[in-house]
């Protein structure tokens, strides 16, 4: 793995990282490549992933040095995710970073020693399986507010999982899955290696955003290894999903920037009645709305970055604010891009359609936005106790 010197004051080094990731994705992941890999719901560009994970060391950034990583902060991941969003990257970046954060937040030294070095050097990818396919009235609720019906049972000194998880990001190809399940002791985390021991049925899902692979995972007496205490999922999930909200916000901002850029380019080049359509008031107002939403979100995300640089970890209030602002900016910019392009923007063949689908998917990828708004209200002290 390429050795990377940790960032110090942040700006120059992060700008260099951003430029490097952008160059790589521009060469290896243009629109043609994006559309090509959309045809494979059960695979991704493994060569490109190797360059990102092993060559550039992006999977090692968040992992501590004692476990084979670089020991960077979450803020250092922001430029990577922003460029990934700009290019509509569909490889296992978000899923692997979420799993990494969850493993480290679990405090389970044995699990970290077993799995993190392989994640750091790009040997394996990982996924987090949280969402249940069917809601059960008796199911417990995790800190992410999703019902937990998947059961973990201890038999003859070994743990086994039974249940179904859905919309698992990169779940079909992941070599490691961190699964939430409940036992008699409570809700815990369990590591499953799908290729070992059997008992896992994986099916790719056809979703709104075909650039991001998701899968359904069914567990039937699947061998599993506990990660952390049997009832310790809530705290670890809260920490990991907080970081996930931050990097996902950066990714959404990158896609929004790309959509605005496409709209401006088209408005300047497309001519009607002898002049560029960007000179028409309606188009100018649309572009202004897109720019305003984007720049507002960028300021909010930058506040979260500064908070991490100051405190060492993402503050929940900052990350929830950034997530909502960046998802909204993506929605405004993706819809605005289609509007500026007119009829051609609605066609499947146009790239504006890809960003629009990514924007729609972003509304629920880390849980419904209403849930995040409720949490933001609580964190900001905006809801009364009555």
Secondary structure, DSSP 8 states (H G I E B T S, - for coil): -------SSSHHHHHHHHHHHHHHHHHHS-HHHHHHHHT-TT---HHHHHIIIIIS-GGGSSS-GGGTS----GGGGHHHHHHHHHTT--STHHHHHHHHHHHHHHT-HHHHHHHHHHHHTTS--EEEE--BSS--TT-EE-TT--EE--EEEEETTEEEEEEEEEEEETTTT-SEEEEEEEETTEEEEEEE-TTSSS-EEEEE---S-TTS-EEEEEEEEEEEEEES-TT-HHHHHHHHHHHHHHHHHHHHHHHHHHHHHHHHHHHHH-EETTEEGGGSHHHHHHHHHHHHHHHHHHHHHHHHHHHHHHHSS--HHHHHHHHHHHHHHHHHHHHHHHHHHGGGGGSTTSHHHHHHHHHHHHTTTTS-HHHHHHHHHHHTT-S---
